[in-house]
Amino acid sequence: MAVPVFLAMSLLAGACSDDDDGDSASPPETAEATATTAPDPAAGFETEIVEFSTPDGVALEGSLFSPADGSGTGIVLAHMRGVDRSTWEPFAETAATEGFRVLTFDFRGYGGSEGEPDTSLDVDLTAAVEHLRSEGVDGVVVMGASMGGTTTINVASKLDLDGVVSLSAPAEFQGLPALDVASDVEEPTMFIAAADDQPYADAADAMAELTPDLRRLSTVDGSAHGTNLFAEYEEDMNGWLLGFAADPAGYS
């Protein structure tokens, strides 16, 4: 049973300092690729493949889920290492039926995107945020899993967002820091991790302590990692993420 924890325990930030390779110690991040959902107005949303470029000229591919009744608040979903955007698509469909406009995308070198994998992640996520903004959303909440969660915290320390969610994120990934910049994240934030998924649960605790506007730290039993958490805690995960996206500043 999921147990929400509202205040992180006191932890040394050094507990995560040796996590230089980020996801290398995590459970295998595997998932079957799923076909992109065809436009289906009867489902309450439509899906289209989109392409956009980063400032350094790399072409990225994504899926845009648009609700039938307006643009709504925007959500950008950043995937884990070793998989692609399809791992977020079940949640994206759920969020779109609730009125959110959602962009899932492949980091460079993954899925349909060009480039070298596991490089310039912050550049890619920033480009995804700007693309969704160009679609006319009311605001943008960014959610990332594992390396995507590290990137989310890093980008939030530099961009003006409406809210930030990090699932099972390492304190650092391939030289991209999250723990070291967590205190610069002014947006409402939420961290989710499984208690036995180490060192990522400790990293979530440490980052939560440093984040100025922490809304919730939720710890669940087990060792599920990143978007694999949905397999065991789908109802809780959907409730937490959708509730937060609806009102990041008022969420508790």
C-alpha positions, 0 to 999 in steps of 0.5 A: 500500500502506498504511504505518503510521506510529507516531510523528508528525513534528515539525510546527508547530501553526500549519500548520493554524491557517488551517483555519477552514472545516474541510472547505472545502479537502477533496475533494468528500465525496460518496457515494450514500445506501444503504437501511437494512439490514432486520433479518436475524438470519442476518447476525449482527446486526439494524438498526433506525431510532432517534430521540433528542433533543439537550438543546436539543430537536433530533430526530436520527435514526440506525441501530442495528446490534445483534449477535445474541449480546449488546450488546458494546462500543459504537461511535458513528460520526460522518459527514463534511460534505455526506453522511449516516450511510449512508457509515458503514453498510458498516463498521457492518455489518462491526463488528456481525458482529464483536459490536459494537453500533454507532450511526450517526447524522445530524448535525442538518440531515443525512439524517433529522435536524432542525435547521440543518446544521454547527452544535452538532456537539458537542451532537449527538455527545454525545447520540448517545453517551448514546443508545448508553449507554442501550442497555446497551453495555459501553463506547463508542468514538467514530469520526469522519470529517472534520468528524465527526473534529474533533467526536470529538476535541472531545467526547473532551476533555470526555467519558469514553470508551473510545477515539477514532478520527479520520479526516482531521479538520480542526484546527478546523471552523466554530469547533469546535476539535480541535487546541487541545483535543487535549492534553485527550483522555485516552482512547486515540486513533488518527488515520488520514489520506492523505498527500496529503490536505492540510491534513488529514494535517498536522492529524493529525500535529499532533494526534497529537503533542499527544494523551497516549495516542496508540495509532497514527497511520496514514498511507496513500498518496493523497488519499482523504478521511474514509470515502472511505478505505474504497474504497481501503483497506478491509481495512486500515481494517477491521483498524485500526478493529476491532482498536482498538475491541476493546482501545483501551488495549492497541492498538499 
